Amino acid sequence: MSVKAVLIDIATGKALKVYDFGVLGRMLAVADPLRANGVFKTTRITAAGGTGSTKVATPTGDGSIVLTDLVVSFEKKASAEVTLQFNDGTNSELVWFGDMQDAPISFGISFAGRWWGWRSAYLEIVVAGAGLDGSLGVGYVKLDKANSLTYSDWNARR
C-alpha cells in the first residue's frame, strides 16, 4: 500500500510536489497548524543601564499571538533584570522574569500548551539595571480577531 502526501501552495492552491510513501497497514497524517503557520523573530538586546522596552512580536490589527518557542541567552552583568510580557498598552501579564545577579541566563522552550495573548497584546521585553548583553528568539503564530479573546475573556479562562 502507498500513501501520497501533496505539498500545496497556500496562496494558489496548486500542488507543488507529490510524495509517495510505501507503508504497511493504515496511516493517518496530521499537520499541526501552529507548526505549519509559525514564524519567528530574533533580537539582540544591549543596554548600558537604565530601563527600556522593545516590542518583540506584534499581532495583526486586533488579533493575538500564540507562542510556540522561546530561546533566551543573556551574559552576566552587574545587577540587571529582564522581563518578557504580553502588553496591550493597558494590561500586561508576565511570561518570564530573569534577575541577573550571579550567573548568565540561557534556556530554550518549545511550548506544548497554549501560551497566547489576548486581542491587540504584543510581546515585549523590558530591561532594567546596570547593563546587559543578550539575545531573544521567539517562535509564534498570529491569530485573527475572530480567533482572539478580549483581555477580560482571556483572563477568565486562565
N, C-alpha and C positions, 0 to 999 in steps of 0.2 A: 504494500500500500504506500502511496506517496501523498504528501501534504504540500500544497502550494501556498506560499506566502507572497503577497503582492505589495510592493512598496509604491505608494500613491502620492503624487504631488498634491499637497493640500490646497494649493491655490488654483490648480487647473482641473484636478480630479482625474488626471491621466496616470496610467500605470508607468512607472519609471523602470521597474525591474521585477521579474518573477523568479522566486527561489523555489526550487523543487527539492523537498526533503523526503528521503526514504525513512519510514517509521514502521514499527511493528505495533499493531493494535491501534487504538483510537488516541487522538491528541486534541487538546484544547489550547489554542494560542490566545494569550491575553496581553494587551498593552496597557500599562499604567499611564493614564492621561497626564499625571504630574511629571513623569519622566519624559513622556513624548512631547510635552509643550513647555518644558522648563527652559529657563535662560539663566545666565549668571552675570555677576558684576564683581569686579575686584577693585580694591582701592588701597593705596598706601597712605598711612597716617603718620605724619611727623608733626610734633608740636614742641615748641621751645619753652612752653609754660603757659599758664592761663587756662581758659576754658573756651571750648568751641564745639560746634556740632556740624555734621555733614550728613545729607540725605544719601543713603546708600542705594535704596530701591524704592521706586515710587509706582503706585498703581496708575492705570489709565483712567482719567476722569474720576467718577465716583465708585470705581471698582475697588478691589482689595488685592493683597498679595498673600500667597502661601509659601512659606519657607520650605525648601527641600534639602538644602545643605548649608553648612556653615564651617568655614575654616578660619581660625584666628591664630595669629602669631605676633607677639609683642616682645621686644627686648626689655630687660630690666632697666628701669630708670629710677631716679630718686623720687619716690612718692608720687606716683601717677595713678589715675583712675580712668577706666574705660567702661562706658555703659552703652549697650545696644538695646534699642527700644522701638516699639511701634508708637507713632505720634501722628495726630491729625491736626495739630495746632491748638487743640483744646484739651484733649485727653491723651495721656501717654501711659504705656504699660511696658514693664521691664521684660526683656527677653534674656539678657545676660549682663552681669556686672563683674568686672575684674579690678582688683586692687593690687597694684604692682609695688609692693614694699620690699620683698625679699628675693624674688625669683622671676624669671621670664614666664610668660603665659603662652602656651601653644596647644591647640587641640583642633579636632575636626569632628563634625557630627553630620550624619545622614539621618534626617528626621523621619520617623516612621509614623508619627501621629500628625494631626492637622495643626501645625503651628502656623496660624494665619492671623491676619489683621482684619480690621473692620473697614467699612467704606471710607475711602479717602485717606486711610492711615498709611504713612510711608515708614520705612525702616530707616532709623538714623543712628549714627554713632556719636556719642558725646564724650569728649576727653577733657580731663581736668588734672592739674598738677604741675610738677616741676618740669616735665618734658617726657616725651616718649617717641618710639620709633617702631612701627609695626605694619602689618597688612591684614586685610579682611577680605575674604571671598564669600559671597552669598549666592546660593542657587535658589531660584524662586519661580513661581508661576503667577501670571496676572489673571485675575478673575474679573468679569464684567460686573456692572452694577446689579443686574438681576440675580447673580450668584453671590452677592456680598451682603453682609448684615450691617445694620446701624450699630453704633457703639453700644447702646443700651441692650439690644438683642444679643450682640456678640458677648457682652459681659455677663448676661443672664445665663448663657449656655456654658460658661466655664465652671 
